[in-house]
């Protein structure tokens, strides 16, 4: 906290970020580690590169363009064939990669 007091701009940035987080409640089914990506409108997990759509509970893997669902019985991710065949079917269109992701890929 001392560093935040020494740098008022840091404290302001933290307060602003916290207010933005509070403005967008995270649905209960969003897995841990996924954060809202304002640019794509989906939740994004930086470590895996996957997106998550809480309205369908589908995961999207952008490098292969595949959708997955989580099978709670087996503990495995299973390719969601209907979404793959129909370009996500009921799911929203696949999110575009953010600029940060495109930079990291290069």
WOUR-V630907 format. One record per helix or strand of 3 or more residues. SS is the DSSP state (H for helix, E for strand). FROM is the first residue (numbers start at 1). LEN is the number of residues. Records with the same first field share a line. If there is no record, write none. Layout:
SS=FROM-LEN ; FROM-LEN
This chain:
H=2-5 ; 8-16 ; 81-5 ; 99-7
E=35-3 ; 42-4 ; 50-4 ; 58-4 ; 66-6 ; 76-4
